[in-house]
Every structure is written in structure tokens, then in C-alpha cells.
Amino acid sequence: MQCPKCHQPRQAQRPDCPHCGIYFSKYAQFLERQAATAQAVIDGTADRESSASRLWRYLLTPPDAGSGFWYGRAVLWVLFVLWGGLFILQDIASLAAAPSFLHNVDLVFHEAGHVLFGVFGSFIGSLGGSLGQLLMPLICALALLRQRDTFGASLCLWWIGQNCLDIAPYMADARAGQLPLLGGNFGHSAPYGFHDWEYLLSETGLLAHDQGLALLCLNLGRLLMLLGLTWAGYLLWRSRAQRRHATD
């Protein structure tokens, strides 16, 4: 017989290896623990992969609906495609010059975010406005997913992207301070801290990068809107295919 570690010949009746010094019983226990740990890692990875697979399958499963609901959702999807195109094709200057009516809807959640996060200090309170805009559609998406309405959740992703487009002009305005603020003020004339993004970027030393960060926010919003529309379109296509298969 050989030593399991150094592979040198073992001596009969001896509990240890004269070459490497291990005790065979303890080394066997060590190997068992190693094998158990490796198996646990494999099992854990499999569980995570399984959970991720289940989540992915859930997100790509269309909600149950009759033909009337399908056509209604299809019309809604076309409207969001056209509306989203109007947003996506605009640059920051255009979005700032002619905000849509959704800006007023987003503004409600923006101000609510200031109130909600204001208890955590001035910095988080200022950031809370933009967080409020992003959290509300996210909360709506999660609520719809709990109801298995993946189509509604996909449009909420579109809304999150639209909010990024709504935030970008004010981020780009951090140094210039030309855009009107709530209450009739302007960034260049308002007290320090009144313009959220002037304050946030100044406090973090990023004020000189306001244009680049705004462009990043703009393109992130465009991407999220496109992802939301693609997700919704896939759900419609898959739902249609399932209905055709069921009637064949």
C-alpha cells in the first residue's frame, strides 16, 4: 500500500507515514472534509443557477390573458414604442427645452423622495429626489411581477428609463444653473443646495464632469427604454404563439 499523500510505501501496522509524517486516519478525515466542502460548493452553485434560470423563465413568461387583452396590450405596446421613440431621439438640450407631461408626474415622486430621504441628512435628502423618481416605477414593477403581470413590469422598466432621461438635463445643468427650479428659482441664483445636482456633484468633487455624467444618464435611460420595449414585444410574440398553438 502507498501513502495517500506522498505515495511512498506504507509500513504495516504503522499509523503514520515515515516519509511525510501524516497520520493516515487524520488525513482520511481531512480528505473527507475537503470532498464535502467541494460538493457543497457544487450544490450551492447548482442551486443559484437553478434560481437564476427560474427567475429568467418567470420574467419571459407572458401573463395569462384572452384575445381581447392581447390586442389591448399590443396597441399599448405600439403607443409606447412611438412615444419612446420621441424620447430616445431627443438630446439633453431638447429634453430640457420641452419636457413632456410625464415630467410633472415624475416631479411628484421627485419631491416625495426629498421628504422620504431627507431624514438621512442633506446629501441623501438631495439625492432622494432622483431616487424617488427611480424607485416609484421599480416598486410598481415589483408589485406587477408579484401579480405575474410581466408585461406591465416591462413597461415599468420603460418608465425607469424615461426617468433617467428626465434627470439628465438637470444633471447637465449643475454648473450652468439655467434651468428653472421648483418655486421659480434658477440654479445660478438659488442658494447653494437648492439645485440638487449642483450640490451633489460639488460635494463629491464631480462638478466638472456634469456633462459627461448627464450623457451617461441619458444613454442609460435610452437603453432601459429599449430593453423594456424589447421585453414587452417578446412577451406579446410569445403569448401570440402560445394562443395559436393552443387553437391548432
C-alpha positions, 0 to 999 in steps of 0.5 A: 500500500502507498501513502495517500499523500506522498505515495511512498510505501506504507509500513504495516501496522504503522499509523503514520507515514515515515516519509511525510509524517501524516497520520493516515486516519487524520488525513482520511478525515481531512480528505473527507472534509475537503470532498464535502466542502467541494460538493457543497460548493457544487450544490450551492452553485447548482442551486443559484443557477437553478434560481437564476434560470427560474427567475429568467423563465418567470420574467419571459413568461407572458401573463395569462390573458384572452384575445381581447387583452392581447390586442389591448396590450399590443396597441399599448405596446405600439403607443409606447414604442412611438412615444419612446421613440420621441424620447430616445431621439431627443438630446439633453438640450431638447429634453430640457427645452420641452419636457413632456407631461410625464415630467410633472408626474415624475416631479411628484415622486421627485419631491416625495423622495426629498421628504422620504430621504431627507431624514438621512441628512442633506446629501441623501435628502438631495439625492432622494429626489432622483431616487424617488423618481427611480424607485416609484416605477421599480416598486410598481414593477415589483408589485406587477411581477408579484401579480405575474403581470410581466408585461406591465413590469416591462413597461415599468422598466420603460418608465425607469428609463424615461426617468433617467432621461428626465434627470439628465438635463438637470444633471447637465445643468449643475454648473450652468444653473439655467434651468428653472427650479421648483418655486421659480428659482434658477440654479445660478441664483438659488442658494447653494443646495437648492439645485440638487445636482449642483450640490451633489456633484460639488460635494463629491468633487464631480462638478466638472464632469456634469456633462459627461455624467448627464450623457451617461444618464441619458444613454442609460435611460435610452437603453432601459427604454429599449430593453423594456420595449424589447421585453414587452414585444417578446412577451406579446410574440410569445403569448401570440404563439402560445394562443395559436398553438393552443387553437391548432 
